[in-house]
Amino acid sequence: MALDLKPEHKTLLALATKAQKNAHAPYSNFFVGAAILDEKAQHHASCNVENAAYPLGQCAEAGAIAAMVASGSKHIKHILIASPNDEFCSPCGGCRQKIAEFADAQTEVHLATKEGKIKTVKFTELLPLAFGFEK
């Protein structure tokens, strides 16, 4: 279901879109941005960074999580993933598990298209019965 973001979440969209422009995606040409709002009301953003040795690349969500942890925070309240096209870009399986490490049942995942359509789901809808997710 597409929803308009609340004003406080518009910042996430702006940060994810800004980070998305800096993505290093010469192999897929698929530029993704992600932004997190943590438990301290701090924002963290990142983009995908590809590598010629494919498994060494990093998704935007993983980069945003690393920035959050480096700042001293440990909980994702909201995460927004900005797609480079008109399709919603949901986190890959690995990123879903990475999000699970720092999420709870109330964590919201916002998926944004290039046109600004938003789909919001609770994290547990994306990865039910996540490994180690007992929050």
A tleap script that builds the chain and sets N, CA, C and O, in Angstrom:
source leaprc.protein.ff14SB
mol = sequence {
  NMET ALA LEU ASP LEU LYS PRO GLU HIE LYS
  THR LEU LEU ALA LEU ALA THR LYS ALA GLN
  LYS ASN ALA HIE ALA PRO TYR SER ASN PHE
  PHE VAL GLY ALA ALA ILE LEU ASP GLU LYS
  ALA GLN HIE HIE ALA SER CYS ASN VAL GLU
  ASN ALA ALA TYR PRO LEU GLY GLN CYS ALA
  GLU ALA GLY ALA ILE ALA ALA MET VAL ALA
  SER GLY SER LYS HIE ILE LYS HIE ILE LEU
  ILE ALA SER PRO ASN ASP GLU PHE CYS SER
  PRO CYS GLY GLY CYS ARG GLN LYS ILE ALA
  GLU PHE ALA ASP ALA GLN THR GLU VAL HIE
  LEU ALA THR LYS GLU GLY LYS ILE LYS THR
  VAL LYS PHE THR GLU LEU LEU PRO LEU ALA
  PHE GLY PHE GLU CLYS
}
set mol.1.N position { 0.841 -1.169 0.000 }
set mol.1.CA position { 0.000 0.000 0.000 }
set mol.1.C position { 0.887 1.233 0.000 }
set mol.1.O position { 1.789 1.354 0.829 }
set mol.2.N position { 0.641 2.122 -0.901 }
set mol.2.CA position { 1.433 3.341 -1.011 }
set mol.2.C position { 0.925 4.366 -0.008 }
set mol.2.O position { -0.283 4.558 0.125 }
set mol.3.N position { 1.822 5.014 0.685 }
set mol.3.CA position { 1.465 6.009 1.689 }
set mol.3.C position { 2.301 7.257 1.481 }
set mol.3.O position { 3.402 7.194 0.935 }
set mol.4.N position { 1.779 8.383 1.914 }
set mol.4.CA position { 2.600 9.583 1.962 }
set mol.4.C position { 3.432 9.501 3.234 }
set mol.4.O position { 2.957 9.057 4.279 }
set mol.5.N position { 4.658 9.929 3.127 }
set mol.5.CA position { 5.502 9.939 4.312 }
set mol.5.C position { 5.100 11.067 5.236 }
set mol.5.O position { 4.692 12.138 4.786 }
set mol.6.N position { 5.217 10.824 6.526 }
set mol.6.CA position { 5.016 11.862 7.515 }
set mol.6.C position { 6.151 12.862 7.366 }
set mol.6.O position { 7.213 12.515 6.849 }
set mol.7.N position { 5.948 14.086 7.805 }
set mol.7.CA position { 7.000 15.106 7.647 }
set mol.7.C position { 8.361 14.663 8.193 }
set mol.7.O position { 9.395 14.930 7.581 }
set mol.8.N position { 8.357 13.991 9.336 }
set mol.8.CA position { 9.642 13.580 9.922 }
set mol.8.C position { 10.352 12.517 9.081 }
set mol.8.O position { 11.561 12.328 9.217 }
set mol.9.N position { 9.611 11.825 8.216 }
set mol.9.CA position { 10.223 10.806 7.377 }
set mol.9.C position { 10.673 11.351 6.028 }
set mol.9.O position { 11.409 10.689 5.297 }
set mol.10.N position { 10.225 12.563 5.702 }
set mol.10.CA position { 10.662 13.187 4.448 }
set mol.10.C position { 12.174 13.412 4.468 }
set mol.10.O position { 12.833 13.388 3.428 }
set mol.11.N position { 12.702 13.628 5.656 }
set mol.11.CA position { 14.157 13.775 5.786 }
set mol.11.C position { 14.859 12.502 5.334 }
set mol.11.O position { 15.892 12.560 4.667 }
set mol.12.N position { 14.297 11.353 5.697 }
set mol.12.CA position { 14.884 10.080 5.266 }
set mol.12.C position { 14.923 9.992 3.747 }
set mol.12.O position { 15.928 9.573 3.173 }
set mol.13.N position { 13.842 10.383 3.099 }
set mol.13.CA position { 13.793 10.341 1.642 }
set mol.13.C position { 14.838 11.269 1.043 }
set mol.13.O position { 15.532 10.894 0.098 }
set mol.14.N position { 14.955 12.469 1.582 }
set mol.14.CA position { 15.939 13.423 1.069 }
set mol.14.C position { 17.362 12.896 1.244 }
set mol.14.O position { 18.181 13.007 0.332 }
set mol.15.N position { 17.657 12.326 2.403 }
set mol.15.CA position { 19.005 11.802 2.652 }
set mol.15.C position { 19.316 10.587 1.781 }
set mol.15.O position { 20.421 10.466 1.252 }
set mol.16.N position { 18.348 9.692 1.634 }
set mol.16.CA position { 18.565 8.500 0.803 }
set mol.16.C position { 18.749 8.887 -0.654 }
set mol.16.O position { 19.585 8.310 -1.350 }
set mol.17.N position { 17.983 9.851 -1.118 }
set mol.17.CA position { 18.092 10.301 -2.511 }
set mol.17.C position { 19.432 10.982 -2.751 }
set mol.17.O position { 20.048 10.795 -3.800 }
set mol.18.N position { 19.881 11.768 -1.785 }
set mol.18.CA position { 21.183 12.427 -1.908 }
set mol.18.C position { 22.312 11.387 -1.957 }
set mol.18.O position { 23.212 11.480 -2.792 }
set mol.19.N position { 22.258 10.405 -1.065 }
set mol.19.CA position { 23.281 9.348 -1.047 }
set mol.19.C position { 23.241 8.544 -2.341 }
set mol.19.O position { 24.281 8.171 -2.882 }
set mol.20.N position { 22.041 8.283 -2.830 }
set mol.20.CA position { 21.848 7.493 -4.055 }
set mol.20.C position { 22.633 8.096 -5.221 }
set mol.20.O position { 23.177 7.364 -6.048 }
set mol.21.N position { 22.692 9.398 -5.288 }
set mol.21.CA position { 23.405 10.079 -6.389 }
set mol.21.C position { 24.903 9.780 -6.358 }
set mol.21.O position { 25.583 9.922 -7.374 }
set mol.22.N position { 25.420 9.368 -5.202 }
set mol.22.CA position { 26.842 9.068 -5.061 }
set mol.22.C position { 27.159 7.582 -5.187 }
set mol.22.O position { 28.311 7.183 -5.020 }
set mol.23.N position { 26.168 6.769 -5.474 }
set mol.23.CA position { 26.401 5.321 -5.572 }
set mol.23.C position { 27.467 5.014 -6.619 }
set mol.23.O position { 27.601 5.701 -7.632 }
set mol.24.N position { 28.206 3.971 -6.336 }
set mol.24.CA position { 29.214 3.468 -7.282 }
set mol.24.C position { 28.636 2.176 -7.861 }
set mol.24.O position { 28.750 1.105 -7.264 }
set mol.25.N position { 28.017 2.299 -9.030 }
set mol.25.CA position { 27.319 1.158 -9.628 }
set mol.25.C position { 27.665 1.001 -11.101 }
set mol.25.O position { 26.773 1.003 -11.948 }
set mol.26.N position { 28.968 0.863 -11.422 }
set mol.26.CA position { 29.357 0.780 -12.837 }
set mol.26.C position { 28.984 -0.550 -13.501 }
set mol.26.O position { 29.001 -0.641 -14.728 }
set mol.27.N position { 28.654 -1.563 -12.731 }
set mol.27.CA position { 28.366 -2.887 -13.295 }
set mol.27.C position { 26.873 -3.104 -13.499 }
set mol.27.O position { 26.463 -3.667 -14.514 }
set mol.28.N position { 26.066 -2.667 -12.557 }
set mol.28.CA position { 24.620 -2.853 -12.676 }
set mol.28.C position { 23.898 -1.595 -13.149 }
set mol.28.O position { 22.788 -1.667 -13.678 }
set mol.29.N position { 24.538 -0.438 -12.954 }
set mol.29.CA position { 23.911 0.858 -13.223 }
set mol.29.C position { 22.603 0.995 -12.429 }
set mol.29.O position { 21.663 1.651 -12.879 }
set mol.30.N position { 22.553 0.373 -11.254 }
set mol.30.CA position { 21.380 0.381 -10.379 }
set mol.30.C position { 21.763 1.126 -9.110 }
set mol.30.O position { 22.331 0.543 -8.186 }
set mol.31.N position { 21.451 2.408 -9.068 }
set mol.31.CA position { 21.866 3.290 -7.983 }
set mol.31.C position { 20.820 3.282 -6.872 }
set mol.31.O position { 19.665 3.645 -7.096 }
set mol.32.N position { 21.232 2.864 -5.665 }
set mol.32.CA position { 20.319 2.751 -4.528 }
set mol.32.C position { 20.839 3.619 -3.386 }
set mol.32.O position { 22.046 3.727 -3.166 }
set mol.33.N position { 19.905 4.233 -2.668 }
set mol.33.CA position { 20.240 4.991 -1.466 }
set mol.33.C position { 19.413 4.466 -0.313 }
set mol.33.O position { 18.305 3.969 -0.510 }
set mol.34.N position { 19.946 4.576 0.885 }
set mol.34.CA position { 19.209 4.160 2.085 }
set mol.34.C position { 19.489 5.159 3.195 }
set mol.34.O position { 20.581 5.720 3.290 }
set mol.35.N position { 18.487 5.367 4.027 }
set mol.35.CA position { 18.649 6.258 5.178 }
set mol.35.C position { 17.912 5.655 6.375 }
set mol.35.O position { 16.858 5.034 6.238 }
set mol.36.N position { 18.494 5.858 7.530 }
set mol.36.CA position { 17.980 5.306 8.787 }
set mol.36.C position { 17.699 6.436 9.765 }
set mol.36.O position { 18.432 7.424 9.827 }
set mol.37.N position { 16.628 6.272 10.526 }
set mol.37.CA position { 16.371 7.084 11.714 }
set mol.37.C position { 16.556 6.151 12.900 }
set mol.37.O position { 15.874 5.132 13.004 }
set mol.38.N position { 17.485 6.499 13.802 }
set mol.38.CA position { 17.800 5.602 14.918 }
set mol.38.C position { 17.082 6.012 16.199 }
set mol.38.O position { 16.276 6.943 16.204 }
set mol.39.N position { 17.381 5.316 17.265 }
set mol.39.CA position { 16.717 5.543 18.547 }
set mol.39.C position { 17.087 6.878 19.189 }
set mol.39.O position { 16.413 7.321 20.118 }
set mol.40.N position { 18.134 7.513 18.715 }
set mol.40.CA position { 18.549 8.812 19.237 }
set mol.40.C position { 18.074 9.952 18.334 }
set mol.40.O position { 18.504 11.095 18.490 }
set mol.41.N position { 17.191 9.636 17.398 }
set mol.41.CA position { 16.664 10.603 16.421 }
set mol.41.C position { 17.766 11.135 15.506 }
set mol.41.O position { 17.666 12.245 14.984 }
set mol.42.N position { 18.815 10.337 15.318 }
set mol.42.CA position { 19.889 10.693 14.390 }
set mol.42.C position { 19.623 10.004 13.061 }
set mol.42.O position { 19.001 8.943 13.003 }
set mol.43.N position { 20.106 10.632 11.995 }
set mol.43.CA position { 19.944 10.075 10.651 }
set mol.43.C position { 21.281 9.570 10.132 }
set mol.43.O position { 22.337 10.133 10.421 }
set mol.44.N position { 21.207 8.492 9.358 }
set mol.44.CA position { 22.399 7.888 8.755 }
set mol.44.C position { 22.023 7.455 7.350 }
set mol.44.O position { 20.969 6.854 7.140 }
set mol.45.N position { 22.885 7.760 6.390 }
set mol.45.CA position { 22.564 7.421 5.005 }
set mol.45.C position { 23.776 6.816 4.318 }
set mol.45.O position { 24.917 7.018 4.734 }
set mol.46.N position { 23.501 6.069 3.258 }
set mol.46.CA position { 24.565 5.478 2.462 }
set mol.46.C position { 24.009 5.092 1.101 }
set mol.46.O position { 22.816 5.235 0.832 }
set mol.47.N position { 24.892 4.605 0.259 }
set mol.47.CA position { 24.535 4.172 -1.082 }
set mol.47.C position { 25.205 2.833 -1.361 }
set mol.47.O position { 26.084 2.396 -0.618 }
set mol.48.N position { 24.778 2.189 -2.441 }
set mol.48.CA position { 25.435 0.944 -2.795 }
set mol.48.C position { 26.802 1.236 -3.419 }
set mol.48.O position { 26.988 2.236 -4.112 }
set mol.49.N position { 27.748 0.339 -3.155 }
set mol.49.CA position { 29.110 0.460 -3.669 }
set mol.49.C position { 29.485 -0.885 -4.274 }
set mol.49.O position { 29.762 -1.846 -3.556 }
set mol.50.N position { 29.492 -0.946 -5.607 }
set mol.50.CA position { 29.827 -2.191 -6.290 }
set mol.50.C position { 31.330 -2.363 -6.405 }
set mol.50.O position { 32.094 -1.412 -6.240 }
set mol.51.N position { 31.737 -3.574 -6.687 }
set mol.51.CA position { 33.141 -3.915 -6.844 }
set mol.51.C position { 33.246 -4.933 -7.961 }
set mol.51.O position { 32.353 -5.761 -8.134 }
set mol.52.N position { 34.336 -4.879 -8.723 }
set mol.52.CA position { 34.529 -5.837 -9.814 }
set mol.52.C position { 34.513 -7.272 -9.293 }
set mol.52.O position { 34.072 -8.182 -9.994 }
set mol.53.N position { 34.988 -7.473 -8.073 }
set mol.53.CA position { 34.859 -8.776 -7.418 }
set mol.53.C position { 33.495 -8.749 -6.745 }
set mol.53.O position { 33.373 -8.311 -5.601 }
set mol.54.N position { 32.473 -9.212 -7.445 }
set mol.54.CA position { 31.065 -9.021 -7.088 }
set mol.54.C position { 30.735 -9.200 -5.603 }
set mol.54.O position { 30.053 -8.341 -5.045 }
set mol.55.N position { 31.175 -10.258 -4.942 }
set mol.55.CA position { 30.764 -10.413 -3.533 }
set mol.55.C position { 31.307 -9.330 -2.605 }
set mol.55.O position { 30.853 -9.223 -1.466 }
set mol.56.N position { 32.258 -8.533 -3.056 }
set mol.56.CA position { 32.847 -7.514 -2.198 }
set mol.56.C position { 32.076 -6.205 -2.202 }
set mol.56.O position { 32.405 -5.297 -1.439 }
set mol.57.N position { 31.055 -6.088 -3.045 }
set mol.57.CA position { 30.235 -4.888 -3.063 }
set mol.57.C position { 29.434 -4.766 -1.780 }
set mol.57.O position { 29.346 -5.710 -0.995 }
set mol.58.N position { 28.849 -3.591 -1.576 }
set mol.58.CA position { 28.055 -3.367 -0.372 }
set mol.58.C position { 26.753 -2.682 -0.741 }
set mol.58.O position { 26.740 -1.723 -1.513 }
set mol.59.N position { 25.673 -3.174 -0.191 }
set mol.59.CA position { 24.355 -2.581 -0.408 }
set mol.59.C position { 24.232 -1.277 0.378 }
set mol.59.O position { 24.938 -1.055 1.361 }
set mol.60.N position { 23.318 -0.423 -0.081 }
set mol.60.CA position { 23.073 0.857 0.588 }
set mol.60.C position { 22.631 0.662 2.036 }
set mol.60.O position { 23.054 1.401 2.925 }
set mol.61.N position { 21.776 -0.341 2.269 }
set mol.61.CA position { 21.281 -0.587 3.626 }
set mol.61.C position { 22.422 -0.952 4.565 }
set mol.61.O position { 22.466 -0.483 5.703 }
set mol.62.N position { 23.344 -1.786 4.095 }
set mol.62.CA position { 24.477 -2.198 4.934 }
set mol.62.C position { 25.361 -1.001 5.274 }
set mol.62.O position { 25.859 -0.892 6.394 }
set mol.63.N position { 25.553 -0.115 4.316 }
set mol.63.CA position { 26.351 1.082 4.580 }
set mol.63.C position { 25.698 1.997 5.592 }
set mol.63.O position { 26.375 2.550 6.459 }
set mol.64.N position { 24.382 2.165 5.492 }
set mol.64.CA position { 23.658 3.010 6.443 }
set mol.64.C position { 23.704 2.403 7.844 }
set mol.64.O position { 23.840 3.120 8.836 }
set mol.65.N position { 23.589 1.087 7.915 }
set mol.65.CA position { 23.678 0.409 9.210 }
set mol.65.C position { 25.070 0.591 9.805 }
set mol.65.O position { 25.199 0.856 11.000 }
set mol.66.N position { 26.104 0.454 8.996 }
set mol.66.CA position { 27.472 0.642 9.487 }
set mol.66.C position { 27.669 2.064 10.006 }
set mol.66.O position { 28.303 2.260 11.043 }
set mol.67.N position { 27.132 3.056 9.296 }
set mol.67.CA position { 27.247 4.444 9.746 }
set mol.67.C position { 26.514 4.639 11.078 }
set mol.67.O position { 26.996 5.353 11.957 }
set mol.68.N position { 25.352 4.003 11.221 }
set mol.68.CA position { 24.588 4.098 12.465 }
set mol.68.C position { 25.390 3.521 13.631 }
set mol.68.O position { 25.508 4.145 14.686 }
set mol.69.N position { 25.936 2.331 13.430 }
set mol.69.CA position { 26.697 1.669 14.494 }
set mol.69.C position { 27.955 2.477 14.820 }
set mol.69.O position { 28.314 2.617 15.989 }
set mol.70.N position { 28.623 3.007 13.797 }
set mol.70.CA position { 29.832 3.809 14.030 }
set mol.70.C position { 29.530 5.051 14.855 }
set mol.70.O position { 30.402 5.553 15.565 }
set mol.71.N position { 28.293 5.553 14.766 }
set mol.71.CA position { 27.917 6.745 15.536 }
set mol.71.C position { 27.552 6.411 16.978 }
set mol.71.O position { 27.350 7.310 17.795 }
set mol.72.N position { 27.467 5.109 17.294 }
set mol.72.CA position { 27.140 4.693 18.649 }
set mol.72.C position { 25.694 4.275 18.854 }
set mol.72.O position { 25.295 3.975 19.979 }
set mol.73.N position { 24.910 4.250 17.798 }
set mol.73.CA position { 23.511 3.836 17.912 }
set mol.73.C position { 23.371 2.354 17.602 }
set mol.73.O position { 24.222 1.759 16.942 }
set mol.74.N position { 22.277 1.767 18.093 }
set mol.74.CA position { 22.090 0.321 17.945 }
set mol.74.C position { 20.674 -0.082 17.546 }
set mol.74.O position { 20.366 -1.273 17.508 }
set mol.75.N position { 19.799 0.891 17.247 }
set mol.75.CA position { 18.417 0.522 16.935 }
set mol.75.C position { 17.876 1.313 15.744 }
set mol.75.O position { 17.977 2.539 15.698 }
set mol.76.N position { 17.309 0.598 14.794 }
set mol.76.CA position { 16.672 1.211 13.628 }
set mol.76.C position { 15.192 1.405 13.944 }
set mol.76.O position { 14.464 0.440 14.172 }
set mol.77.N position { 14.760 2.656 13.953 }
set mol.77.CA position { 13.322 2.942 14.097 }
set mol.77.C position { 12.653 2.924 12.721 }
set mol.77.O position { 11.576 2.354 12.544 }
set mol.78.N position { 13.314 3.559 11.758 }
set mol.78.CA position { 12.819 3.614 10.386 }
set mol.78.C position { 13.999 3.472 9.445 }
set mol.78.O position { 15.096 3.957 9.725 }
set mol.79.N position { 13.764 2.807 8.333 }
set mol.79.CA position { 14.756 2.758 7.262 }
set mol.79.C position { 14.014 2.986 5.951 }
set mol.79.O position { 12.936 2.433 5.734 }
set mol.80.N position { 14.593 3.795 5.090 }
set mol.80.CA position { 14.007 4.071 3.786 }
set mol.80.C position { 15.001 3.670 2.710 }
set mol.80.O position { 16.182 4.008 2.786 }
set mol.81.N position { 14.520 2.950 1.713 }
set mol.81.CA position { 15.353 2.533 0.584 }
set mol.81.C position { 14.826 3.211 -0.659 }
set mol.81.O position { 13.663 3.037 -1.021 }
set mol.82.N position { 15.680 3.988 -1.321 }
set mol.82.CA position { 15.308 4.729 -2.523 }
set mol.82.C position { 15.713 3.953 -3.768 }
set mol.82.O position { 16.889 3.657 -3.980 }
set mol.83.N position { 14.731 3.635 -4.572 }
set mol.83.CA position { 14.939 2.907 -5.823 }
set mol.83.C position { 15.317 3.877 -6.943 }
set mol.83.O position { 14.907 5.038 -6.920 }
set mol.84.N position { 16.093 3.413 -7.916 }
set mol.84.CA position { 16.450 4.286 -9.034 }
set mol.84.C position { 15.407 4.295 -10.158 }
set mol.84.O position { 15.599 4.970 -11.169 }
set mol.85.N position { 14.314 3.557 -9.993 }
set mol.85.CA position { 13.316 3.484 -11.061 }
set mol.85.C position { 11.905 3.519 -10.475 }
set mol.85.O position { 11.717 3.915 -9.325 }
set mol.86.N position { 10.920 3.106 -11.262 }
set mol.86.CA position { 9.531 3.185 -10.803 }
set mol.86.C position { 9.051 1.929 -10.091 }
set mol.86.O position { 7.853 1.769 -9.857 }
set mol.87.N position { 9.973 1.037 -9.746 }
set mol.87.CA position { 9.648 -0.178 -8.987 }
set mol.87.C position { 10.157 -0.010 -7.553 }
set mol.87.O position { 11.198 0.606 -7.324 }
set mol.88.N position { 9.421 -0.560 -6.599 }
set mol.88.CA position { 9.908 -0.556 -5.220 }
set mol.88.C position { 11.127 -1.465 -5.136 }
set mol.88.O position { 11.147 -2.538 -5.739 }
set mol.89.N position { 12.129 -1.045 -4.400 }
set mol.89.CA position { 13.375 -1.793 -4.241 }
set mol.89.C position { 13.439 -2.265 -2.787 }
set mol.89.O position { 13.837 -1.516 -1.895 }
set mol.90.N position { 13.045 -3.504 -2.570 }
set mol.90.CA position { 13.089 -4.019 -1.203 }
set mol.90.C position { 14.492 -4.540 -0.897 }
set mol.90.O position { 15.231 -4.897 -1.815 }
set mol.91.N position { 14.861 -4.587 0.366 }
set mol.91.CA position { 16.202 -5.070 0.730 }
set mol.91.C position { 16.414 -6.518 0.288 }
set mol.91.O position { 15.486 -7.328 0.298 }
set mol.92.N position { 17.638 -6.822 -0.095 }
set mol.92.CA position { 17.984 -8.208 -0.434 }
set mol.92.C position { 17.916 -9.055 0.840 }
set mol.92.O position { 17.785 -8.510 1.936 }
set mol.93.N position { 18.002 -10.349 0.708 }
set mol.93.CA position { 17.930 -11.242 1.862 }
set mol.93.C position { 18.996 -10.961 2.902 }
set mol.93.O position { 18.716 -10.962 4.101 }
set mol.94.N position { 20.214 -10.720 2.449 }
set mol.94.CA position { 21.298 -10.421 3.389 }
set mol.94.C position { 21.042 -9.144 4.170 }
set mol.94.O position { 21.299 -9.081 5.372 }
set mol.95.N position { 20.534 -8.128 3.484 }
set mol.95.CA position { 20.247 -6.862 4.164 }
set mol.95.C position { 19.056 -6.998 5.102 }
set mol.95.O position { 19.011 -6.346 6.145 }
set mol.96.N position { 18.098 -7.834 4.743 }
set mol.96.CA position { 16.974 -8.063 5.653 }
set mol.96.C position { 17.493 -8.627 6.972 }
set mol.96.O position { 17.042 -8.226 8.045 }
set mol.97.N position { 18.437 -9.554 6.889 }
set mol.97.CA position { 19.001 -10.123 8.112 }
set mol.97.C position { 19.838 -9.089 8.851 }
set mol.97.O position { 19.839 -9.062 10.082 }
set mol.98.N position { 20.557 -8.227 8.110 }
set mol.98.CA position { 21.332 -7.166 8.769 }
set mol.98.C position { 20.406 -6.199 9.487 }
set mol.98.O position { 20.699 -5.773 10.604 }
set mol.99.N position { 19.292 -5.849 8.858 }
set mol.99.CA position { 18.313 -4.966 9.499 }
set mol.99.C position { 17.764 -5.635 10.750 }
set mol.99.O position { 17.591 -4.980 11.777 }
set mol.100.N position { 17.490 -6.933 10.673 }
set mol.100.CA position { 16.939 -7.671 11.815 }
set mol.100.C position { 17.819 -7.545 13.053 }
set mol.100.O position { 17.313 -7.544 14.176 }
set mol.101.N position { 19.107 -7.441 12.860 }
set mol.101.CA position { 20.040 -7.332 13.978 }
set mol.101.C position { 19.767 -6.088 14.824 }
set mol.101.O position { 20.050 -6.072 16.022 }
set mol.102.N position { 19.209 -5.035 14.191 }
set mol.102.CA position { 19.034 -3.751 14.864 }
set mol.102.C position { 17.587 -3.265 14.863 }
set mol.102.O position { 17.325 -2.117 15.220 }
set mol.103.N position { 16.650 -4.115 14.472 }
set mol.103.CA position { 15.240 -3.747 14.378 }
set mol.103.C position { 14.441 -4.394 15.499 }
set mol.103.O position { 14.945 -5.229 16.249 }
set mol.104.N position { 13.182 -3.985 15.590 }
set mol.104.CA position { 12.216 -4.680 16.424 }
set mol.104.C position { 10.915 -4.771 15.636 }
set mol.104.O position { 10.856 -4.353 14.480 }
set mol.105.N position { 9.897 -5.304 16.244 }
set mol.105.CA position { 8.635 -5.523 15.534 }
set mol.105.C position { 7.983 -4.220 15.078 }
set mol.105.O position { 7.132 -4.239 14.189 }
set mol.106.N position { 8.367 -3.093 15.670 }
set mol.106.CA position { 7.787 -1.799 15.292 }
set mol.106.C position { 8.596 -1.065 14.228 }
set mol.106.O position { 8.155 -0.031 13.725 }
set mol.107.N position { 9.757 -1.576 13.882 }
set mol.107.CA position { 10.590 -0.917 12.875 }
set mol.107.C position { 9.852 -0.860 11.547 }
set mol.107.O position { 9.345 -1.867 11.052 }
set mol.108.N position { 9.803 0.343 10.980 }
set mol.108.CA position { 9.145 0.522 9.689 }
set mol.108.C position { 10.172 0.608 8.571 }
set mol.108.O position { 11.218 1.245 8.700 }
set mol.109.N position { 9.840 -0.054 7.469 }
set mol.109.CA position { 10.667 -0.033 6.262 }
set mol.109.C position { 9.865 0.705 5.202 }
set mol.109.O position { 8.755 0.304 4.852 }
set mol.110.N position { 10.439 1.784 4.697 }
set mol.110.CA position { 9.797 2.597 3.675 }
set mol.110.C position { 10.520 2.345 2.355 }
set mol.110.O position { 11.739 2.491 2.267 }
set mol.111.N position { 9.767 1.971 1.342 }
set mol.111.CA position { 10.323 1.736 0.008 }
set mol.111.C position { 9.858 2.880 -0.874 }
set mol.111.O position { 8.659 3.139 -0.977 }
set mol.112.N position { 10.803 3.571 -1.515 }
set mol.112.CA position { 10.475 4.744 -2.318 }
set mol.112.C position { 10.887 4.536 -3.771 }
set mol.112.O position { 11.987 4.059 -4.049 }
set mol.113.N position { 10.005 4.895 -4.685 }
set mol.113.CA position { 10.339 4.843 -6.106 }
set mol.113.C position { 10.921 6.178 -6.537 }
set mol.113.O position { 10.874 7.161 -5.798 }
set mol.114.N position { 11.465 6.197 -7.736 }
set mol.114.CA position { 12.024 7.428 -8.291 }
set mol.114.C position { 10.964 8.528 -8.381 }
set mol.114.O position { 11.268 9.711 -8.230 }
set mol.115.N position { 9.711 8.117 -8.629 }
set mol.115.CA position { 8.621 9.083 -8.755 }
set mol.115.C position { 8.081 9.549 -7.401 }
set mol.115.O position { 7.212 10.420 -7.353 }
set mol.116.N position { 8.581 8.984 -6.308 }
set mol.116.CA position { 8.144 9.397 -4.989 }
set mol.116.C position { 7.010 8.581 -4.396 }
set mol.116.O position { 6.492 8.933 -3.337 }
set mol.117.N position { 6.612 7.499 -5.051 }
set mol.117.CA position { 5.627 6.605 -4.429 }
set mol.117.C position { 6.310 5.939 -3.237 }
set mol.117.O position { 7.495 5.611 -3.279 }
set mol.118.N position { 5.535 5.750 -2.183 }
set mol.118.CA position { 6.077 5.147 -0.966 }
set mol.118.C position { 5.226 3.950 -0.566 }
set mol.118.O position { 3.997 4.001 -0.590 }
set mol.119.N position { 5.903 2.888 -0.204 }
set mol.119.CA position { 5.244 1.720 0.386 }
set mol.119.C position { 5.899 1.513 1.743 }
set mol.119.O position { 7.124 1.429 1.833 }
set mol.120.N position { 5.101 1.431 2.796 }
set mol.120.CA position { 5.624 1.253 4.150 }
set mol.120.C position { 5.138 -0.070 4.708 }
set mol.120.O position { 3.949 -0.386 4.650 }
set mol.121.N position { 6.068 -0.838 5.247 }
set mol.121.CA position { 5.724 -2.116 5.883 }
set mol.121.C position { 6.481 -2.225 7.199 }
set mol.121.O position { 7.530 -1.606 7.381 }
set mol.122.N position { 5.942 -3.010 8.102 }
set mol.122.CA position { 6.682 -3.345 9.325 }
set mol.122.C position { 7.789 -4.320 8.930 }
set mol.122.O position { 7.619 -5.134 8.022 }
set mol.123.N position { 8.913 -4.226 9.615 }
set mol.123.CA position { 10.033 -5.094 9.264 }
set mol.123.C position { 9.655 -6.571 9.273 }
set mol.123.O position { 10.107 -7.333 8.418 }
set mol.124.N position { 8.836 -6.975 10.225 }
set mol.124.CA position { 8.474 -8.392 10.345 }
set mol.124.C position { 7.729 -8.912 9.119 }
set mol.124.O position { 7.669 -10.124 8.908 }
set mol.125.N position { 7.164 -8.024 8.310 }
set mol.125.CA position { 6.521 -8.447 7.061 }
set mol.125.C position { 7.561 -8.818 6.005 }
set mol.125.O position { 7.299 -9.654 5.140 }
set mol.126.N position { 8.728 -8.203 6.077 }
set mol.126.CA position { 9.782 -8.472 5.097 }
set mol.126.C position { 10.562 -9.739 5.408 }
set mol.126.O position { 11.011 -10.437 4.499 }
set mol.127.N position { 10.723 -10.035 6.691 }
set mol.127.CA position { 11.507 -11.208 7.077 }
set mol.127.C position { 10.881 -11.859 8.311 }
set mol.127.O position { 11.407 -11.752 9.419 }
set mol.128.N position { 9.753 -12.533 8.098 }
set mol.128.CA position { 9.140 -13.198 9.251 }
set mol.128.C position { 10.057 -14.303 9.772 }
set mol.128.O position { 10.739 -14.974 8.997 }
set mol.129.N position { 10.064 -14.478 11.068 }
set mol.129.CA position { 10.880 -15.511 11.711 }
set mol.129.C position { 12.367 -15.358 11.405 }
set mol.129.O position { 13.073 -16.348 11.209 }
set mol.130.N position { 12.836 -14.110 11.364 }
set mol.130.CA position { 14.246 -13.829 11.082 }
set mol.130.C position { 15.143 -14.557 12.082 }
set mol.130.O position { 14.793 -14.695 13.254 }
set mol.131.N position { 16.280 -15.013 11.621 }
set mol.131.CA position { 17.260 -15.673 12.463 }
set mol.131.C position { 17.688 -14.711 13.572 }
set mol.131.O position { 18.142 -13.603 13.286 }
set mol.132.N position { 17.548 -15.120 14.826 }
set mol.132.CA position { 17.972 -14.320 15.964 }
set mol.132.C position { 17.066 -13.167 16.298 }
set mol.132.O position { 17.409 -12.358 17.160 }
set mol.133.N position { 15.917 -13.054 15.652 }
set mol.133.CA position { 15.004 -11.922 15.864 }
set mol.133.C position { 14.013 -12.294 16.946 }
set mol.133.O position { 12.965 -12.875 16.663 }
set mol.134.N position { 14.345 -11.956 18.200 }
set mol.134.CA position { 13.490 -12.329 19.330 }
set mol.134.C position { 13.038 -11.102 20.091 }
set mol.134.O position { 12.710 -11.191 21.275 }
set mol.135.N position { 13.016 -9.956 19.427 }
set mol.135.CA position { 12.680 -8.692 20.113 }
set mol.135.C position { 11.190 -8.510 20.156 }
set mol.135.O position { 10.705 -7.512 20.690 }
savepdb mol mol.pdb
quit
